[in-house]
Amino acid sequence: MSDEKHFSIGEIAARTGITVDTIRVWERRYGRPVPVRLPSGHRRYTDEHLVWMRRVAEAIALGRRAGEAVRADDARLDAMLAEGAQEPCEPAAVEGLYALAREVQPGKLRARLEELWRDLGPEDFLADLLSPFLARVGRAWADGELEVRHERMVSEVVSDLLRLWRVEQPVEDGAPELLLATLAGERHGLGLRVVALCCALAGARTHVFGTELPLEEIAAAARELRVSAVVVSVSLATGGIETDRRLGELRERLPDGLRLAVGGRGARGVRRPLKGVDYLGELAELRRWLDALNR
């Protein structure tokens, strides 16, 4: 009997972050992925499909059209992903952290991250170390080098530290107040925590509502808290046309004077910027946006 894993369309959607409807559209429009047929007649997907779909989702979030990414052969897909890769300024430190992730060493990973936070300072730590490290983990997860347990362990360790560092930041009276959340269907909350810490470091008061918040709830919370802006984090797994559509709907639900920004690695994949939405693809852009908000 073969040891190859088989996943239903719902299972493969949950593991990749790609919706069931999107997978079916790809199959119908582009002829990929091609599921296998079990003796029972059920359609199933393999580990090979899993890795391929994660890589395609990353390419789309980096700005490629779905048809281009889905149709690309392995070499072309590699080239697409390489174009969006971020080179770390501390490559040895990034590889050291990655080794701890592969070995599933949460205590050592946390201690090393705390040490680097102190040594590098907040801005260099976030831009030059943490962002490349998370990109390294994300790429390895997409390529099948890391399993779910590795990715979850890294997410929990980093999330705990980001929360701790955020609440330690002083907030002055009259500081701008921000609501931070992800849209429904976005299960990745780590980018949101990074953005929240950046906002706190800039002196803003942050209200973090976590992942998968419906549009009407984001709009209601923004009105009730009377925030200056709403910041939505978009991961590589969900950046694309459907997210663009929902951001446009959120913009319509928010008051005209309230700013809406979208950050995270998936924000870079937007093809046509929406009116009334600020796109913050890199941490440097987020810092400039926060400086302007404070003025």
C-alpha positions in Angstrom: 0.0 0.0 0.0 1.3 3.5 -0.9 2.3 5.8 2.0 1.3 8.9 -0.1 -1.1 11.1 1.8 -4.5 12.0 0.2 -6.5 15.1 1.1 -10.1 16.1 0.3 -10.6 19.5 -1.3 -11.7 20.9 2.0 -8.5 19.6 3.7 -6.2 20.9 1.0 -8.0 24.3 1.2 -7.4 24.4 5.0 -3.7 23.5 4.6 -3.0 26.0 1.8 -5.2 28.9 2.7 -6.7 28.8 -0.8 -10.5 28.6 -0.8 -12.4 25.6 -2.2 -14.0 27.9 -4.8 -10.7 29.1 -6.0 -9.3 25.6 -6.4 -12.3 24.7 -8.5 -11.9 27.7 -10.6 -8.3 26.8 -11.3 -9.3 23.3 -12.3 -12.0 24.5 -14.6 -10.2 27.4 -16.2 -6.6 26.3 -16.3 -6.7 22.5 -15.9 -4.7 22.5 -12.7 -4.4 21.0 -10.2 -5.5 17.6 -11.5 -6.7 15.5 -8.5 -6.1 11.8 -8.3 -9.0 9.3 -8.4 -9.2 6.7 -5.6 -10.6 3.3 -6.3 -13.7 4.5 -4.5 -14.0 7.2 -7.2 -13.4 10.1 -4.8 -11.2 12.9 -6.0 -8.2 13.5 -3.7 -5.1 15.7 -3.6 -1.5 14.7 -2.7 1.5 16.2 -0.9 2.8 17.2 -4.3 -0.4 19.2 -4.9 -0.1 20.7 -1.4 3.4 22.1 -2.0 2.5 23.3 -5.5 -0.6 25.2 -4.4 1.3 26.9 -1.6 3.9 28.1 -4.1 1.3 29.3 -6.5 -0.5 31.2 -3.8 2.8 32.9 -2.8 3.4 33.9 -6.4 -0.1 35.4 -6.8 0.3 37.3 -3.6 3.6 38.7 -4.9 1.7 40.2 -7.8 1.5 37.5 -10.5 -1.8 36.9 -12.2 -3.5 33.6 -11.3 -3.4 32.3 -14.8 0.3 33.0 -15.1 1.2 31.4 -11.8 -1.0 28.3 -12.2 0.2 27.6 -15.8 3.9 28.2 -14.9 6.3 25.2 -14.9 8.5 24.6 -11.8 11.5 26.6 -13.2 9.3 29.6 -14.0 7.5 29.4 -10.6 10.9 29.3 -8.9 11.9 32.5 -10.8 8.7 34.3 -9.8 9.3 33.5 -6.1 12.9 34.4 -6.2 12.0 37.9 -7.6 10.1 38.6 -4.4 12.6 37.1 -2.0 14.1 39.3 0.7 17.8 39.0 1.5 18.4 39.2 5.2 21.1 41.6 6.6 21.9 39.0 9.3 22.0 35.8 7.2 23.9 33.8 9.8 21.4 34.7 12.5 18.4 33.9 10.3 19.9 30.5 9.5 20.5 29.9 13.2 16.9 30.7 14.0 15.7 28.5 11.1 17.8 25.6 12.5 16.1 25.9 15.9 12.7 25.9 14.1 13.6 22.7 12.3 14.7 21.1 15.5 11.5 22.2 17.3 13.3 24.0 20.1 10.8 26.6 21.3 12.8 27.6 24.5 16.0 28.1 22.6 14.2 29.9 19.8 12.6 32.3 22.3 15.9 33.0 24.1 17.7 33.7 20.9 15.0 36.0 19.6 15.1 38.0 22.9 18.9 38.3 22.7 18.7 39.6 19.1 15.9 42.0 20.0 18.2 43.5 22.7 21.3 43.5 20.5 19.8 44.9 17.3 17.2 47.2 18.6 13.5 47.2 17.6 13.7 48.6 14.1 16.6 46.6 12.9 15.3 43.5 14.6 11.9 43.7 12.8 13.2 44.8 9.4 16.5 43.0 9.0 16.0 39.9 11.1 12.4 38.9 11.9 10.9 39.6 8.5 13.6 37.6 6.6 13.3 34.8 9.2 9.6 34.5 8.8 9.9 34.7 5.0 12.5 31.8 5.3 10.1 29.8 7.4 7.2 30.6 5.0 9.2 29.5 2.0 10.3 26.3 3.6 6.7 25.5 4.6 5.5 26.2 1.1 8.3 24.0 -0.3 7.4 21.1 2.1 10.7 21.4 4.0 8.8 22.2 7.2 5.6 20.6 8.5 2.6 22.2 10.2 4.1 21.6 13.7 7.2 23.6 12.8 5.2 26.6 11.4 2.8 26.6 14.4 5.7 26.5 16.9 7.4 29.4 15.3 4.1 31.3 15.1 3.4 30.8 18.8 6.9 31.7 20.0 7.1 34.8 17.9 3.5 35.9 18.7 4.1 35.6 22.4 7.2 37.9 22.2 5.5 40.4 19.9 2.6 40.8 22.3 5.0 41.2 25.3 7.1 43.8 23.5 3.9 45.7 22.3 2.4 46.1 25.8 5.7 47.3 27.1 5.5 50.4 24.9 4.4 53.7 26.5 1.4 55.4 25.0 0.9 59.2 25.5 -2.5 60.9 25.9 -3.9 62.0 22.6 -2.0 59.3 20.6 -3.8 58.1 17.5 -5.9 54.9 18.0 -5.8 52.1 15.5 -7.9 49.0 15.0 -5.9 46.0 13.6 -7.5 42.9 12.3 -7.5 40.4 9.4 -10.4 39.7 7.1 -12.6 36.6 7.3 -10.8 33.6 5.9 -7.3 35.0 6.9 -6.0 32.5 9.4 -2.5 33.9 9.5 -2.2 36.3 12.5 1.6 36.7 12.8 1.9 39.5 10.4 -0.9 41.3 12.3 1.2 41.1 15.5 4.3 42.5 13.7 2.2 45.4 12.4 0.7 46.0 15.9 4.2 46.2 17.4 5.4 48.6 14.7 2.4 50.8 15.5 3.0 50.7 19.2 6.7 51.6 18.7 5.5 54.7 16.7 3.5 55.8 19.7 0.0 54.7 18.6 -2.6 53.0 20.8 -3.5 49.7 19.2 -6.6 47.6 19.5 -5.9 44.2 18.1 -9.0 42.2 17.2 -7.1 39.2 15.8 -7.9 37.1 12.7 -11.0 36.3 10.6 -13.1 39.3 11.5 -16.2 39.9 9.3 -16.3 43.2 7.5 -19.4 44.4 9.4 -17.7 43.7 12.7 -14.5 45.6 11.7 -16.7 48.6 10.7 -18.8 48.4 13.9 -15.7 48.2 16.1 -14.1 51.1 14.3 -17.1 53.3 14.9 -17.5 52.3 18.5 -13.8 52.9 19.3 -13.6 56.1 17.2 -10.3 55.1 15.9 -8.2 57.2 13.5 -7.5 54.3 11.2 -8.1 50.6 10.5 -5.1 48.5 9.5 -5.7 45.1 7.9 -3.0 42.5 7.6 -2.9 40.3 4.4 -0.6 37.3 4.2 0.8 35.7 1.1 -1.8 33.0 1.3 -4.7 35.4 0.9 -3.4 38.3 -1.1 -5.2 38.6 -4.5 -8.3 39.6 -6.3 -10.8 38.3 -3.7 -9.1 40.2 -0.9 -9.1 43.3 -3.1 -12.8 43.0 -3.5 -13.5 42.7 0.2 -11.2 45.6 1.0 -13.2 47.7 -1.3 -16.4 46.7 0.5 -14.8 47.5 3.8 -13.8 50.9 2.6 -17.4 51.6 1.7 -18.6 50.5 5.2 -16.2 52.9 6.9 -16.7 56.6 7.4 -15.1 58.8 4.7 -12.7 60.5 7.2 -11.4 57.2 8.7 -8.2 55.9 7.0 -7.9 52.3 5.9 -4.5 50.7 5.4 -3.5 47.2 4.3 -0.1 45.8 5.3 1.7 42.5 5.2 3.5 40.5 2.5 0.2 39.9 0.6 -0.4 43.6 0.3 2.3 43.8 -2.4 0.2 41.7 -4.7 -2.5 44.4 -5.3 -2.7 45.1 -9.0 -4.9 48.2 -9.0 -4.8 50.3 -5.8 -8.3 50.9 -4.5 -9.4 54.5 -3.9 -9.2 55.4 -0.2 -6.9 52.5 0.8 -3.3 53.0 1.8 -1.0 50.1 0.8 1.9 49.4 3.1 3.9 46.5 1.6 7.1 47.0 3.7 7.8 48.0 7.3 9.5 51.2 6.1 6.3 52.2 4.3 4.3 51.5 7.5 6.7 53.7 9.6 6.3 56.6 7.1 2.5 56.2 7.1 2.5 56.2 11.0 4.7 59.3 11.1 2.2 61.1 8.8 -0.7 59.9 10.9 0.9 61.4 14.0 1.3 64.8 12.5 
